[in-house]
């Protein structure tokens, strides 16, 4: 036991500030996205959780790009569960479900932050041009 204060506990009561932040849905896909998005309770739980997420305030020089051409914003997000994720989290669950590791699906399945329908921007299905 130690009485040392963790400097991350800047906002008491905000669950995400406690302890190290496990990373969720930083996956590398290598397939084209699914033709039809999977909008089940798992996707909807992530949508609800993601809408309650807070940006980490850390901005990277680049962004994360999916094998299908969708790309993330250049910052990470802290979900109410304390997991850190990226803006492709919903995209991966809806459009690359086959490639998401089972243990990560289980984590999202255990979320209890409500459910919500993803919008087009959250699904990130638009054709990305570079
Ligand atoms: Zn993709």
Boltz pocket constraint, residues with backbone or C-beta under 6 A from the ligand:
constraints:
  - pocket:
      binder: B
      contacts: [[A, 29], [A, 31], [A, 33], [A, 66], [A, 67], [A, 68], [A, 69], [A, 70], [A, 91], [A, 95], [A, 96]]
      max_distance: 6.0
